[in-house]
Amino acid sequence: MTGRLIAIDGTVSAALHAAARSLRADGYKGARVSEWDASRIFDELAEADDQSVPSARVLLLLYATDLAYRVKTEIRPALEDGRTVIAAPYVRTALAFGRAAGLRGAWLHNLFSFAPAADESHLITHAGHIAAPHHTGFVETASRIVGHAQRGLSHDRILQRT
């Protein structure tokens, strides 16, 4: 028996997590929630010195590495056990970030071709009543890092690419 994969994507991590909690409460009570940076790659990157700012391409390679880790350790095992997995964020968030940073769509789609297709997909386009994220997600972190080197990489621009 195979489970169900639900993708939640967008640019505001607090809104993604709120959507995941809401889905879990509203009908997917036993669902496993898979969140970005499960491998702690970005935690380690945050501790590195500020001398070298990684490019958007490097950040996306790191995101893909983290997602591959999530697929291997969280997502695929749960799906094989017949469980529902809510991935927040998933592939569309990274694709939108990459397109907003000027990377080619073909390269981005190839990079994430390993990821299982979602059975259901939700795009969270605004934070709603959430005023400030309780923690920082991929888009906030990557935009802050790349923003020093590349102007104009805003949440709005990324959201337009989703």
MONORPE-V52349 format. One line per field, one symbol per residue. ss: DSSP state (2 for helix, 1 for strand, 0 for the rest). phi: phi as a letter, one per 20 degrees, with the letter a starting at -180 (. if undefined). burial: # if it has 24 or more other C-alpha atoms within 12 Angstrom, else .. A space follows every 50 residues. Layout:
BEGIN
ss=???
phi=???
burial=???
END
This chain:
BEGIN
ss=00011111110022222222222222000001111000002222222000 00000222222222222222222222222200011111002222222222 00002222222000000001111100000000000002222222222000 000022222200
phi=.decdddccrddgffffffffffffercgefeeddfmfemgfffffeffe fceffgffffffffffffffffedffgfffeneecddcecffffffffff enefffffffgdfffffffbccdeebemeefcffbddgffffffffgfdc fnedgfffffef
burial=..###################.#.......#########.##........ ...##################..###.##...################## #......#..##..##.#..#####..........###########.... ..###..#####
END
